[in-house]
Amino acid sequence: MKKKMAAITAVVLAVSMALSGCAGSQKKKSSTSKTEKAQKESGTVELTLWGAEEDQALLAEIVDSFKKEYADQADFDITIEAESEASCKDALLGDVLNGADVFAFADDQLLSLAAAGALVPVDNADEVKSANLEEAVAAASVNDTLYAYPMTADNGYLMYYDKSVFSDADVASLDQMLNVAAAANKKVVMDWSSGWYLYSFFGNTGLNLSLNDDGISMSCDWNSTEGNIKGVDIAQAMLAIAANPGFANMVDADFVEGAKNGTVAAGISGAWDVSTLKEAWGDNFGAVKLPTYTCAGQQVQMASFKGYKMVGVNAYSKHTDWALKLADWITNEQNQKLRFEEREQGPCNNNEAASDEVKNSPAIQALTAQSEYAVLQRVGNNYWNPISELGSTLAAGNPDGTDLQKLMDNTVKAITASVGQ
């Protein structure tokens, strides 16, 4: 998922100092506090829940079951609002006092949210830790304190394709896929305006992109002029892909629409699109790890970012105890199972992750295969705009004829610039 954040630099600079003491300073509230009992007796518990737009129907079902479960303890007025898991941090920290009580977000936002004091630590941490995958628990923790409830283990991307157009052999190579698609007057698509996806061309080439120890600035050598694969080699490879009549630069929503109307035969996206693509292609639905692409005369396996999604509770909620209960309910075993059944999103609950249904899911199998070539997304704010500009320029065929080395130099300079520049 695709993240941008520019408002909390000072807070994040103090991450290590702030978090070293916050676990001890924030007392976990009992779910049966006298204050909450009084609220149960005197009025309705009002909560706001943020979740992905495509999850609204699922969340409504989960909230209904939550209300029934606790009907004898309180009356609830729970408002569900659409908020991207990718931009949740931005929205919440922009107005934390009026933000949602409970919210879903991607793991790369955890550190900033915890450092800003916006998260209540999980009050039944031992229970949650034992129920979920170790990696998902680690992603939801800071300094051994669990700050959010693990929800999914599938925050990556893969190649979806129409089996009536491509064979199993075709989808191993992006070159082959593009040629087959062009011959069928269809498209293979990818969003080149997104640094989330564009990492795939750089991540398995021997070049480096990493977050520095300050947690804000970045190191990057994607403009390197040395080695088997140079920065300009990748730019040239992308220009060749963009020029192929079988390729189109599309955001996720346009990809799905193209699959529905038959103009798109394959594309790269995440688990959030699996349900709609299965509806569009029916029995011809296919999912595999990312293919190889040609770069500097070599076949390079496309890389990817990976991660986890989780649910947090706003430290400024007026009903913290009930917000914690709701977050726990949303992410419990039965609702991770429901999420997989309805949205085919990969569970991080130990029991559900080990189920035959999950193991036999083509999308989950593809993400598992791709995980060998994936890394956790850990990037600074300066990454997103420069790489988006680079991708858009190359997708358009470098219309200004900018020297490719200069193009890569400018991109790296912007990514590695001091925060605030």
C-alpha positions in Angstrom: 0.0 0.0 0.0 1.0 3.6 -0.8 1.8 6.0 2.0 2.6 9.7 2.3 3.3 11.6 5.5 4.9 15.0 6.1 3.5 16.4 9.4 5.2 14.5 12.2 8.9 14.8 11.6 9.6 16.2 15.0 7.7 13.5 16.7 9.4 10.7 14.8 12.8 12.2 15.6 12.0 11.4 19.2 10.8 7.9 18.6 13.5 6.0 20.5 13.3 8.4 23.5 9.5 8.5 23.5 8.9 4.8 23.1 11.6 3.7 25.6 9.4 5.0 28.5 5.9 5.0 27.1 5.1 1.4 27.7 5.6 1.9 31.4 3.9 5.3 31.6 0.7 4.1 29.9 -1.4 2.0 32.3 -3.6 -0.5 30.6 -7.3 0.1 31.4 -9.4 -2.7 32.8 -12.2 -3.7 30.6 -14.5 -3.6 33.7 -13.5 -0.1 35.0 -16.0 1.7 37.2 -16.1 4.6 34.8 -17.1 2.3 31.9 -19.7 0.5 34.1 -21.2 3.9 34.8 -21.3 4.7 31.1 -23.0 1.4 30.3 -25.7 2.3 32.8 -26.2 5.9 31.9 -26.0 6.1 28.1 -25.1 4.7 24.7 -21.5 3.9 23.9 -20.6 5.8 20.8 -17.6 4.6 18.7 -16.3 5.5 15.2 -14.6 2.8 13.2 -12.3 3.4 10.2 -11.7 0.7 7.6 -10.9 0.3 4.0 -13.7 1.3 1.5 -13.8 -2.2 0.1 -14.3 -3.7 3.6 -17.4 -1.6 4.5 -19.9 -4.5 4.1 -17.6 -6.9 6.0 -17.1 -4.4 8.8 -20.9 -3.9 9.1 -21.3 -7.6 9.5 -18.6 -7.8 12.2 -20.0 -4.8 14.1 -23.5 -6.4 14.1 -22.1 -9.5 15.7 -20.1 -7.4 18.2 -23.3 -5.6 19.3 -25.1 -9.0 19.7 -22.2 -10.4 21.7 -22.3 -7.5 24.2 -26.0 -6.6 24.0 -26.5 -7.3 27.7 -23.7 -5.0 28.7 -24.2 -1.8 26.7 -26.1 -0.1 23.9 -23.9 0.9 21.0 -23.9 3.5 18.3 -21.0 2.5 16.1 -20.3 4.6 13.0 -18.3 2.9 10.2 -16.4 5.2 7.9 -14.2 4.5 4.9 -10.5 5.4 5.4 -7.7 3.9 3.5 -5.4 1.7 5.5 -2.6 3.3 3.6 -3.4 6.8 4.7 -4.8 6.2 8.1 -1.8 7.6 9.9 -2.1 10.9 8.0 -5.8 11.2 8.8 -5.5 10.3 12.4 -2.5 12.4 13.3 -4.0 15.3 11.4 -6.7 15.5 14.1 -6.2 12.8 16.7 -8.7 14.3 19.2 -11.5 13.9 16.7 -10.2 10.8 14.9 -11.7 7.3 14.9 -11.8 5.3 18.1 -10.8 2.2 16.2 -8.9 2.1 12.9 -7.2 -0.3 10.5 -3.7 0.5 9.2 -0.6 -1.0 7.6 2.3 -2.0 9.7 4.7 0.7 8.4 2.7 3.3 10.2 2.9 1.8 13.6 6.1 3.5 14.8 4.8 7.0 14.0 1.5 6.4 15.6 3.0 4.9 18.8 5.6 7.7 19.0 2.9 10.3 18.7 1.1 8.7 21.7 -1.9 7.9 19.5 -2.2 4.2 20.3 -3.4 2.4 23.4 -1.3 -0.7 24.1 -3.3 -4.0 23.7 -4.7 -4.9 27.1 -4.8 -8.7 26.5 -1.4 -8.8 24.9 -0.5 -12.4 26.0 -3.7 -13.8 24.5 -3.3 -11.9 21.2 0.4 -12.9 20.9 -0.3 -16.6 21.4 -3.2 -16.5 18.8 -1.3 -14.9 15.9 1.8 -15.5 13.8 5.0 -14.4 15.4 5.9 -12.1 12.5 2.5 -10.3 12.6 2.9 -9.8 16.4 6.4 -8.4 15.9 5.1 -6.0 13.2 2.4 -4.7 15.7 4.9 -4.2 18.5 7.5 -1.6 19.5 10.1 -2.4 22.2 8.2 -5.6 23.0 4.9 -3.7 23.7 2.0 -4.8 21.5 0.4 -1.6 20.2 -2.2 -3.0 17.8 -4.2 -6.1 17.1 -2.8 -8.1 14.1 -5.5 -8.5 11.4 -3.9 -9.9 8.1 -0.6 -11.2 6.9 -1.1 -10.5 3.2 -0.1 -6.9 2.7 1.9 -7.4 -0.5 1.2 -7.8 -4.2 1.1 -10.4 -6.9 0.3 -11.0 -10.6 -3.4 -11.7 -11.4 -4.3 -13.0 -14.8 -7.0 -14.3 -17.1 -6.3 -18.0 -17.8 -8.2 -17.9 -21.1 -5.5 -15.5 -22.4 -2.3 -16.8 -20.7 -0.8 -20.2 -20.1 1.1 -21.2 -17.0 4.3 -20.8 -18.9 3.4 -17.4 -20.2 3.1 -15.8 -16.7 6.7 -16.6 -15.7 7.9 -13.8 -18.0 6.6 -10.3 -18.2 8.0 -10.0 -21.8 6.0 -13.0 -22.8 2.9 -11.7 -21.1 3.1 -8.4 -22.8 3.5 -10.0 -26.2 0.6 -12.4 -25.7 -1.6 -9.5 -24.4 -0.7 -7.3 -27.4 -1.6 -10.2 -29.8 -5.0 -10.5 -28.1 -5.6 -6.7 -28.2 -5.6 -6.7 -24.4 -3.4 -5.1 -21.7 -1.1 -6.2 -18.8 -1.3 -3.3 -16.3 0.5 -1.9 -13.3 0.4 1.4 -11.4 3.6 3.3 -12.1 2.5 6.3 -10.2 3.0 4.3 -7.0 6.3 3.7 -5.2 4.6 0.8 -3.6 4.6 -1.1 -6.9 7.7 0.5 -8.5 10.0 -1.0 -6.0 9.5 -4.3 -7.9 11.9 -3.2 -10.6 14.7 -2.2 -8.3 14.5 -4.5 -5.3 16.2 -7.6 -6.8 18.9 -5.9 -8.8 21.7 -5.5 -6.2 20.9 -1.8 -5.8 20.0 -0.4 -2.3 17.1 1.4 -0.8 17.0 1.6 3.0 15.7 3.7 5.9 18.5 5.3 8.0 18.8 4.8 11.7 17.0 8.1 12.4 13.8 6.5 11.0 13.2 9.3 8.6 16.0 9.9 6.0 16.9 7.3 3.4 19.9 5.8 1.6 19.5 4.9 -2.1 21.9 4.1 -4.9 19.3 3.5 -7.7 21.4 5.9 -9.9 24.5 3.7 -9.6 26.8 3.6 -12.6 28.6 0.5 -11.4 27.7 -3.2 -11.1 25.9 -5.7 -13.4 22.8 -3.6 -13.3 23.0 0.1 -13.3 20.2 2.6 -12.6 19.9 3.6 -16.2 19.5 -0.1 -17.1 16.3 -0.2 -15.1 15.0 3.0 -16.6 15.7 1.7 -20.1 13.9 -1.6 -19.2 10.9 0.3 -18.0 10.8 2.4 -21.1 10.8 -0.8 -23.2 7.9 -2.1 -21.2 6.0 1.1 -21.5 6.4 1.1 -25.2 5.0 -2.4 -25.6 1.4 -2.2 -26.9 0.5 -4.9 -24.4 1.2 -2.7 -21.4 -0.9 0.1 -19.8 -0.1 2.2 -16.7 -3.3 2.0 -14.5 -4.3 2.5 -10.9 -5.9 -0.4 -9.1 -9.5 0.8 -9.7 -8.9 1.1 -13.4 -7.3 -2.4 -13.5 -10.4 -3.9 -11.9 -12.7 -2.1 -14.3 -10.6 -3.2 -17.2 -10.8 -6.8 -16.0 -14.6 -6.5 -15.9 -15.0 -5.0 -19.4 -12.4 -7.4 -21.0 -9.8 -4.9 -22.0 -7.3 -6.0 -19.2 -6.0 -9.6 -19.1 -3.5 -9.3 -16.3 -2.1 -6.9 -13.7 -0.2 -6.4 -10.5 -2.2 -5.6 -7.4 -2.7 -6.7 -3.8 -5.0 -9.1 -2.0 -7.7 -6.4 -1.6 -8.6 -6.9 -5.3 -8.9 -10.7 -5.3 -12.7 -10.9 -4.8 -13.6 -8.5 -7.6 -11.1 -10.1 -10.0 -12.5 -13.5 -9.2 -15.9 -12.2 -10.1 -14.6 -10.7 -13.3 -12.8 -13.7 -14.6 -14.7 -16.5 -12.9 -13.2 -19.9 -13.6 -10.4 -18.3 -15.6 -9.1 -16.4 -12.5 -5.4 -17.0 -12.0 -2.8 -15.7 -9.5 1.0 -16.2 -9.3 4.1 -14.6 -8.0 5.5 -11.7 -10.0 7.3 -12.6 -13.2 10.8 -11.9 -14.4 11.6 -8.9 -16.6 14.4 -8.1 -19.0 17.0 -5.7 -17.7 20.6 -5.3 -19.0 20.2 -8.5 -21.0 19.2 -10.5 -18.0 16.0 -12.0 -16.6 15.5 -10.3 -13.3 12.9 -11.6 -10.8 10.5 -8.7 -9.9 10.7 -7.9 -6.2 8.0 -6.5 -3.9 7.1 -4.9 -0.6 5.3 -7.1 2.0 3.7 -6.4 5.3 0.8 -6.8 7.7 -2.4 -5.0 8.5 -3.6 -4.3 12.0 -6.3 -2.6 14.1 -5.4 0.1 16.6 -7.3 2.0 19.3 -7.1 5.8 19.7 -5.5 6.9 23.0 -8.0 9.8 23.1 -11.1 7.7 22.7 -13.8 8.5 25.2 -14.6 4.7 25.5 -11.1 3.1 25.5 -12.3 -0.1 27.1 -15.0 -0.7 24.5 -12.7 0.4 21.7 -10.2 -2.3 22.8 -13.0 -4.9 22.9 -14.1 -3.9 19.4 -10.6 -4.0 18.0 -10.1 -7.4 19.6 -13.4 -8.6 18.1 -12.6 -7.4 14.6 -9.4 -9.4 14.6 -10.3 -12.5 16.5 -10.2 -16.0 14.9 -13.8 -16.1 13.8 -13.6 -12.7 12.1 -10.3 -13.4 10.5 -11.9 -16.5 9.1 -14.9 -14.4 7.9 -12.5 -11.9 6.3 -10.9 -14.7 4.4 -14.2 -16.2 3.3 -15.7 -12.9 2.1 -12.6 -10.9 1.0 -10.0 -13.7 0.7 -7.5 -11.7 2.7 -4.8 -13.8 4.3 -5.3 -14.3 8.1 -2.5 -14.0 10.6 -4.3 -16.1 13.2 -2.4 -19.3 13.7 -5.3 -21.6 13.3 -6.8 -19.9 10.3 -3.4 -19.4 8.5 -2.8 -23.2 8.8 -6.3 -24.1 7.4 -6.6 -26.0 4.2 -8.8 -23.3 2.7 -6.1 -20.7 3.2 -3.3 -22.9 2.0 -5.3 -23.7 -1.2 -6.1 -20.1 -2.1 -4.3 -19.2 -5.3 -3.7 -15.6 -4.2 -2.3 -16.7 -0.8 -0.1 -19.2 -2.5 1.1 -16.5 -4.9 1.9 -14.1 -2.0 3.7 -17.0 -0.2 5.8 -17.7 -3.3 6.5 -14.0 -3.8 7.6 -13.5 -0.2 11.0 -15.0 -1.0 11.6 -11.9 -3.1 9.8 -9.4 -0.8 11.0 -7.1 2.0 9.1 -5.2 4.7 8.2 -1.7 3.5 10.4 0.7 5.5 10.8 4.0 3.7 10.8 7.7 4.6 8.4 10.3 3.4 10.8 11.6 0.8 10.5 8.3 -1.1 7.0 8.6 -2.5 6.9 11.7 -4.6 10.2 11.3 -6.4 9.6 7.7 -7.3 6.0 8.5 -8.4 7.4 11.2 -10.7 10.0 8.8 -12.1 7.4 6.2 -12.8 5.0 8.6 -14.5 7.8 10.0 -16.6 8.9 6.6 -17.8 5.3 5.4 -18.4 4.8 8.4 -20.7 8.0 7.4 -22.6 10.2 10.1 -21.1 8.5 12.8 -23.3 11.0 15.6 -22.6 13.9 13.4 -23.6 15.7 13.8 -20.3 19.0 12.1 -20.1 18.4 8.9 -18.2 21.4 9.2 -15.9 20.2 12.7 -15.0 16.7 11.4 -14.4 18.0 8.8 -12.0 20.4 11.2 -10.3 17.5 13.7 -9.7 15.3 10.9 -8.3 17.9 9.7 -5.9 18.8 13.2 -4.8 15.2 13.8 -3.9 14.8 10.5 -2.1 17.9 11.0 0.0 17.4 14.7 0.7 17.3 15.9 4.3 13.7 15.8 5.6 12.1 19.2 4.9 14.0 19.9 1.7 
